[in-house]
Structure formats: C-alpha cells, structure tokens
C-alpha cells in the first residue's frame, strides 16, 4: 500500500504531510492523526501510517517541524550513527523550541480540519516521543473533535513549567492510552506518577503502562532504540483503542 504526499495550509505557512487510506475500500472511514517524533517525516513514519490505514482508517502524518523546511528537503542521517545523528538533532532543536504551545494549537486546528475533509469524525491521535506532547496539547485544545489519544515513549508530558501539559488534563475528553518507555529521563517514574494523578483527579478515562526494558524510541525501527516486541505491543494497544473509540 502506498500513501500520498499532501500539503496543509496553516496560519504560519504550509505543512507537508503523508496521507494514507484503507486499500481497496470506498466510502468514509474514521480518521487518525499521527504525530511524528523529532527525527521527522520519513520512511519509518510512512510505514506506520500505512499499517494503521490498512486496518480501516484514514491516517494523516504532518511534518510538525515544517517551519524548519519540508521533510523532502532534509537529508536524513544514519540514525544509528551518533556522528551523523547528533549534529542532525542539534539542527532540529531550534525548530523544536519554536513549536510553542500556541503554535501547536494553531497547527492542530489545520491538521484536524484537513483530516475532517477526508475522514469521518471524530478522530483519534497517536503521538511518538515529542509527538506525544504535541498530540496531548491538540487533544486538550479540541476535546470535542478528538475521541482518543495514544502516546508512546512520550517525553515532557510533565515539567515544572506553568504550562506543563499534564496541568491541562481536565480539558481532555478523549480516552487515553499511554505506553511509557523504561528508564526514560524525559518521563521518569515521578513524572508518570504526577501524570496519572492529574488524570485521576480530572476523571479522564485512561490506561498508563510501562514497557519494561523498552528504551525511549522503542517503536522506531530506524533507530538503535527499536524493540520489536514493544513495537508490536504498541500496535496491539493502539488498534484496541481505535476500535473502541472510533471504530473502523
């Protein structure tokens, strides 16, 4: 199955994206917004999008760092080679820093609007690493449009900042699934406990699980962190959430 490259107009410009539909199926299908990790829109993300689409969903993966340039114009390094990966990541840090909560919310509206034109509402969001934090903010900003939210090896959901994502738990109406990486300094056991407390107090429907032995980035087969068993578990849990909340 092969998806297609699409462009999404945002308040600040144009975000390139990858869109995939269920193969050989006509009619309307539920939509899924997939938020990439910091390494960007690339073949591994497209593979994941296609696999989810094959289960009966219309899946959109935007280049959320589009302000730094189109994904097709960014040469991807060998992510398993620190000598290539680290300078590449250093170049991305300014773009990540520019992705403020306000810009995430603004971009999120554009992504949901585009998905709404090609899929049936409501939608689900799944986010990875940095994408977990981005997806959380979109789900909190548009609770009436997002029925489910999943985050895998997400980082930064809890911080000391006054706008830490976990503080907006009460704004979320979606059902959540959180698959935490083991020994993850961006989401420590203390962070997980604080997140779960916020969700409990807000009476959000959620499951929060630790993937023991799986490192941050465990779903990404083009990185050294990849863990096949954990990645397959992630798909099982994601599909179960999608089937419960938006159907196929």
C-alpha positions as a Markdown table, in Angstrom:
| # | Residue | x | y | z |
|---|---|---|---|---|
| 1 | Unk | 0.0 | 0.0 | 0.0 |
| 2 | Unk | 1.2 | 3.5 | -0.8 |
| 3 | Unk | 0.0 | 6.8 | 0.5 |
| 4 | Unk | 0.5 | 10.2 | -0.9 |
| 5 | Unk | 2.2 | 13.4 | -0.1 |
| 6 | Unk | -0.1 | 16.3 | 0.7 |
| 7 | Unk | 0.2 | 19.9 | 1.7 |
| 8 | Unk | -1.8 | 21.5 | 4.6 |
| 9 | Unk | -2.2 | 25.2 | 4.8 |
| 10 | Unk | -1.6 | 26.6 | 8.3 |
| 11 | Unk | -1.7 | 30.0 | 9.9 |
| 12 | Unk | 2.1 | 30.2 | 9.5 |
| 13 | Unk | 2.6 | 28.6 | 6.1 |
| 14 | Unk | 2.3 | 25.1 | 4.6 |
| 15 | Unk | 3.0 | 21.8 | 6.3 |
| 16 | Unk | 3.9 | 18.9 | 4.2 |
| 17 | Unk | 2.3 | 15.6 | 5.2 |
| 18 | Unk | 1.8 | 12.0 | 4.4 |
| 19 | Unk | -1.8 | 10.7 | 3.9 |
| 20 | Unk | -2.8 | 7.0 | 3.6 |
| 21 | Unk | -6.3 | 5.5 | 3.1 |
| 22 | Unk | -7.6 | 1.9 | 3.6 |
| 23 | Unk | -6.7 | -0.1 | 0.5 |
| 24 | Unk | -9.5 | -1.0 | -1.9 |
| 25 | Unk | -12.2 | 0.4 | 0.3 |
| 26 | Unk | -14.7 | 3.1 | -0.8 |
| 27 | Unk | -16.8 | 5.3 | 1.5 |
| 28 | Unk | -16.0 | 7.2 | 4.6 |
| 29 | Unk | -13.6 | 6.0 | 7.3 |
| 30 | Unk | -12.5 | 7.2 | 10.7 |
| 31 | Unk | -9.5 | 9.5 | 10.8 |
| 32 | Unk | -6.3 | 9.2 | 12.7 |
| 33 | Unk | -3.7 | 12.0 | 13.2 |
| 34 | Unk | -0.2 | 10.6 | 13.7 |
| 35 | Unk | 2.3 | 12.9 | 15.2 |
| 36 | Unk | 5.8 | 12.0 | 14.4 |
| 37 | Unk | 8.9 | 12.0 | 16.6 |
| 38 | Unk | 11.6 | 14.6 | 16.4 |
| 39 | Unk | 13.5 | 12.7 | 13.7 |
| 40 | Unk | 10.8 | 13.7 | 11.3 |
| 41 | Unk | 8.6 | 12.6 | 8.5 |
| 42 | Unk | 10.5 | 9.7 | 6.9 |
| 43 | Unk | 10.0 | 6.1 | 5.6 |
| 44 | Unk | 9.5 | 4.6 | 9.0 |
| 45 | Unk | 6.7 | 7.0 | 9.8 |
| 46 | Unk | 5.1 | 6.3 | 6.4 |
| 47 | Unk | 5.3 | 2.5 | 7.1 |
| 48 | Unk | 3.5 | 3.1 | 10.4 |
| 49 | Unk | 0.9 | 5.3 | 8.8 |
| 50 | Unk | 0.2 | 2.6 | 6.1 |
| 51 | Unk | -0.1 | -0.1 | 8.7 |
| 52 | Unk | -2.7 | 1.8 | 10.6 |
| 53 | Unk | -4.6 | 2.7 | 7.4 |
| 54 | Unk | -4.7 | -1.0 | 6.4 |
| 55 | Unk | -6.9 | -1.5 | 9.5 |
| 56 | Unk | -9.6 | 0.7 | 8.0 |
| 57 | Unk | -8.5 | 4.2 | 9.0 |
| 58 | Unk | -7.6 | 7.4 | 7.0 |
| 59 | Unk | -4.3 | 8.4 | 8.6 |
| 60 | Unk | -2.5 | 11.8 | 8.3 |
| 61 | Unk | 1.1 | 12.4 | 9.4 |
| 62 | Unk | 2.1 | 16.0 | 9.2 |
| 63 | Unk | 5.6 | 17.3 | 9.3 |
| 64 | Unk | 5.1 | 19.3 | 12.5 |
| 65 | Unk | 8.5 | 20.8 | 12.2 |
| 66 | Unk | 7.6 | 22.3 | 8.7 |
| 67 | Unk | 8.9 | 25.7 | 9.8 |
| 68 | Unk | 12.4 | 24.3 | 9.5 |
| 69 | Unk | 11.7 | 23.1 | 6.0 |
| 70 | Unk | 9.9 | 20.4 | 4.1 |
| 71 | Unk | 10.8 | 16.8 | 5.0 |
| 72 | Unk | 11.8 | 16.1 | 1.4 |
| 73 | Unk | 14.4 | 18.8 | 1.6 |
| 74 | Unk | 16.0 | 17.5 | 4.8 |
| 75 | Unk | 18.7 | 14.8 | 4.3 |
| 76 | Unk | 18.1 | 12.1 | 6.9 |
| 77 | Unk | 21.3 | 10.7 | 8.5 |
| 78 | Unk | 22.0 | 7.2 | 9.6 |
| 79 | Unk | 20.2 | 7.5 | 12.9 |
| 80 | Unk | 22.2 | 4.6 | 14.4 |
| 81 | Unk | 25.5 | 6.6 | 13.9 |
| 82 | Unk | 25.9 | 9.1 | 16.6 |
| 83 | Unk | 28.4 | 11.1 | 14.5 |
| 84 | Unk | 25.6 | 11.7 | 12.0 |
| 85 | Unk | 22.6 | 11.6 | 14.3 |
| 86 | Unk | 23.8 | 14.1 | 17.0 |
| 87 | Unk | 24.6 | 17.0 | 14.6 |
| 88 | Unk | 21.3 | 16.4 | 12.8 |
| 89 | Unk | 19.4 | 16.5 | 16.1 |
| 90 | Unk | 21.2 | 19.7 | 17.1 |
| 91 | Unk | 20.0 | 21.4 | 13.9 |
| 92 | Unk | 16.4 | 20.4 | 14.8 |
| 93 | Unk | 16.5 | 21.8 | 18.3 |
| 94 | Unk | 15.7 | 25.4 | 17.3 |
| 95 | Unk | 12.7 | 24.2 | 15.3 |
| 96 | Unk | 11.5 | 22.1 | 18.2 |
| 97 | Unk | 11.9 | 25.2 | 20.5 |
| 98 | Unk | 9.9 | 27.3 | 18.1 |
| 99 | Unk | 7.0 | 24.8 | 18.3 |
| 100 | Unk | 5.3 | 26.7 | 21.2 |
| 101 | Unk | 2.0 | 25.6 | 22.8 |
| 102 | Unk | 0.3 | 28.4 | 20.9 |
| 103 | Unk | 1.7 | 27.2 | 17.5 |
| 104 | Unk | 0.8 | 23.6 | 18.3 |
| 105 | Unk | -2.8 | 24.5 | 18.9 |
| 106 | Unk | -2.9 | 26.7 | 15.8 |
| 107 | Unk | -1.3 | 24.0 | 13.7 |
| 108 | Unk | -3.5 | 21.3 | 15.3 |
| 109 | Unk | -6.7 | 23.1 | 14.0 |
| 110 | Unk | -5.3 | 23.0 | 10.5 |
| 111 | Unk | -4.4 | 19.3 | 10.8 |
| 112 | Unk | -7.8 | 18.4 | 12.1 |
| 113 | Unk | -9.6 | 20.5 | 9.5 |
| 114 | Unk | -7.7 | 18.7 | 6.7 |
| 115 | Unk | -8.4 | 15.3 | 8.2 |
| 116 | Unk | -12.0 | 16.2 | 8.6 |
| 117 | Unk | -12.2 | 16.7 | 4.8 |
| 118 | Unk | -11.1 | 13.2 | 4.0 |
| 119 | Unk | -12.2 | 11.2 | 7.0 |
| 120 | Unk | -15.3 | 10.9 | 9.2 |
| 121 | Unk | -15.4 | 12.5 | 12.7 |
| 122 | Unk | -14.4 | 12.2 | 15.4 |
| 123 | Unk | -10.7 | 11.5 | 15.1 |
| 124 | Unk | -8.0 | 9.8 | 17.2 |
| 125 | Unk | -4.5 | 11.0 | 17.7 |
| 126 | Unk | -1.4 | 8.9 | 18.2 |
| 127 | Unk | 2.0 | 10.5 | 19.1 |
| 128 | Unk | 5.6 | 9.4 | 19.5 |
| 129 | Unk | 8.4 | 10.9 | 21.6 |
| 130 | Unk | 7.9 | 14.6 | 21.0 |
| 131 | Unk | 4.7 | 13.8 | 19.2 |
| 132 | Unk | 3.1 | 12.6 | 22.4 |
| 133 | Unk | 3.5 | 16.1 | 23.9 |
| 134 | Unk | 2.2 | 17.7 | 20.7 |
| 135 | Unk | -0.7 | 15.3 | 20.4 |
| 136 | Unk | -1.7 | 15.9 | 24.1 |
| 137 | Unk | -1.9 | 19.7 | 23.5 |
| 138 | Unk | -4.1 | 19.2 | 20.4 |
| 139 | Unk | -6.4 | 16.8 | 22.3 |
| 140 | Unk | -6.7 | 19.2 | 25.2 |
| 141 | Unk | -7.4 | 22.2 | 22.8 |
| 142 | Unk | -10.1 | 20.4 | 20.8 |
| 143 | Unk | -11.8 | 17.9 | 23.1 |
| 144 | Unk | -15.0 | 17.9 | 21.0 |
| 145 | Unk | -13.1 | 16.7 | 18.0 |
| 146 | Unk | -10.7 | 14.1 | 19.5 |
| 147 | Unk | -12.2 | 10.9 | 20.8 |
| 148 | Unk | -9.0 | 9.0 | 21.5 |
| 149 | Unk | -5.4 | 9.8 | 22.2 |
| 150 | Unk | -2.4 | 7.5 | 22.5 |
| 151 | Unk | 1.2 | 8.4 | 23.3 |
| 152 | Unk | 4.2 | 6.1 | 23.1 |
| 153 | Unk | 7.6 | 6.7 | 24.7 |
| 154 | Unk | 6.4 | 10.3 | 25.0 |
| 155 | Unk | 8.6 | 12.9 | 26.8 |
| 156 | Unk | 7.9 | 16.1 | 28.5 |
| 157 | Unk | 4.3 | 15.5 | 29.5 |
| 158 | Unk | 5.2 | 16.6 | 33.0 |
| 159 | Unk | 7.5 | 19.5 | 33.8 |
| 160 | Unk | 7.9 | 22.4 | 36.3 |
| 161 | Unk | 6.7 | 24.9 | 33.7 |
| 162 | Unk | 3.4 | 26.7 | 34.4 |
| 163 | Unk | 2.0 | 25.4 | 31.1 |
| 164 | Unk | 3.2 | 21.8 | 31.6 |
| 165 | Unk | 0.9 | 19.5 | 29.5 |
| 166 | Unk | -0.3 | 17.4 | 32.5 |
| 167 | Unk | -1.9 | 20.5 | 34.0 |
| 168 | Unk | -4.5 | 20.6 | 31.2 |
| 169 | Unk | -5.7 | 17.0 | 31.9 |
| 170 | Unk | -9.1 | 18.4 | 32.8 |
| 171 | Unk | -9.6 | 19.8 | 29.3 |
| 172 | Unk | -9.3 | 16.3 | 27.7 |
| 173 | Unk | -12.4 | 14.3 | 26.9 |
| 174 | Unk | -10.7 | 11.6 | 24.9 |
| 175 | Unk | -9.9 | 8.1 | 26.1 |
| 176 | Unk | -6.2 | 7.8 | 26.6 |
| 177 | Unk | -3.6 | 5.1 | 26.3 |
| 178 | Unk | 0.0 | 5.8 | 27.5 |
| 179 | Unk | 2.8 | 3.4 | 26.8 |
| 180 | Unk | 5.9 | 4.6 | 28.7 |
| 181 | Unk | 9.5 | 3.7 | 27.9 |
| 182 | Unk | 11.6 | 2.2 | 30.6 |
| 183 | Unk | 14.4 | 4.3 | 32.2 |
| 184 | Unk | 13.3 | 7.3 | 30.3 |
| 185 | Unk | 14.8 | 10.5 | 31.6 |
| 186 | Unk | 12.2 | 12.6 | 29.7 |
| 187 | Unk | 9.4 | 10.7 | 31.5 |
| 188 | Unk | 10.6 | 9.4 | 34.9 |
| 189 | Unk | 8.6 | 7.3 | 37.3 |
| 190 | Unk | 8.0 | 10.5 | 39.2 |
| 191 | Unk | 6.7 | 12.2 | 36.1 |
| 192 | Unk | 4.4 | 9.2 | 35.3 |
| 193 | Unk | 3.0 | 9.3 | 38.9 |
| 194 | Unk | 2.3 | 13.0 | 38.6 |
| 195 | Unk | 0.6 | 12.5 | 35.2 |
| 196 | Unk | -1.5 | 9.7 | 36.5 |
| 197 | Unk | -2.5 | 11.7 | 39.5 |
| 198 | Unk | -3.6 | 14.6 | 37.2 |
| 199 | Unk | -5.6 | 12.2 | 35.1 |
| 200 | Unk | -7.3 | 10.6 | 38.1 |
| 201 | Unk | -8.2 | 14.0 | 39.5 |
| 202 | Unk | -9.7 | 15.0 | 36.2 |
| 203 | Unk | -11.6 | 11.7 | 35.9 |
| 204 | Unk | -10.1 | 11.0 | 32.4 |
| 205 | Unk | -10.5 | 7.5 | 31.0 |
| 206 | Unk | -7.0 | 6.2 | 30.6 |
| 207 | Unk | -4.5 | 3.3 | 30.8 |
| 208 | Unk | -0.9 | 4.0 | 31.6 |
| 209 | Unk | 1.6 | 1.2 | 31.2 |
| 210 | Unk | 5.4 | 0.8 | 31.5 |
| 211 | Unk | 7.0 | -1.1 | 28.7 |
| 212 | Unk | 9.7 | -2.8 | 30.8 |
| 213 | Unk | 13.1 | -3.0 | 29.1 |
| 214 | Unk | 12.0 | -0.9 | 26.2 |
| 215 | Unk | 14.0 | 2.3 | 25.6 |
| 216 | Unk | 12.8 | 5.7 | 24.6 |
| 217 | Unk | 12.0 | 5.4 | 20.9 |
| 218 | Unk | 11.1 | 1.7 | 21.0 |
| 219 | Unk | 8.7 | 1.9 | 18.1 |
| 220 | Unk | 11.2 | 3.4 | 15.6 |
| 221 | Unk | 12.8 | 0.6 | 13.6 |
| 222 | Unk | 15.4 | 3.0 | 12.0 |
| 223 | Unk | 17.0 | 3.8 | 15.4 |
| 224 | Unk | 19.1 | 1.9 | 17.9 |
| 225 | Unk | 16.2 | 2.1 | 20.4 |
| 226 | Unk | 13.9 | -0.1 | 18.4 |
| 227 | Unk | 12.4 | -3.0 | 20.3 |
| 228 | Unk | 10.3 | -5.3 | 18.0 |
| 229 | Unk | 8.3 | -6.9 | 20.8 |
| 230 | Unk | 7.5 | -3.5 | 22.3 |
| 231 | Unk | 6.7 | -2.0 | 18.9 |
| 232 | Unk | 4.2 | -4.9 | 18.2 |
| 233 | Unk | 2.7 | -4.4 | 21.6 |
| 234 | Unk | 2.2 | -0.8 | 20.8 |
| 235 | Unk | 0.3 | -1.6 | 17.6 |
| 236 | Unk | -1.9 | -4.1 | 19.5 |
| 237 | Unk | -2.8 | -1.5 | 22.1 |
| 238 | Unk | -3.3 | 1.3 | 19.6 |
| 239 | Unk | -5.6 | -0.8 | 17.4 |
| 240 | Unk | -7.7 | -1.8 | 20.5 |
| 241 | Unk | -8.1 | 1.8 | 21.5 |
| 242 | Unk | -9.0 | 2.9 | 18.0 |
| 243 | Unk | -11.6 | 0.1 | 17.6 |
| 244 | Unk | -13.1 | 1.0 | 21.0 |
| 245 | Unk | -13.4 | 4.7 | 20.3 |
| 246 | Unk | -13.8 | 5.5 | 16.6 |
| 247 | Unk | -14.3 | 2.1 | 15.0 |
| 248 | Unk | -13.2 | 1.1 | 11.6 |
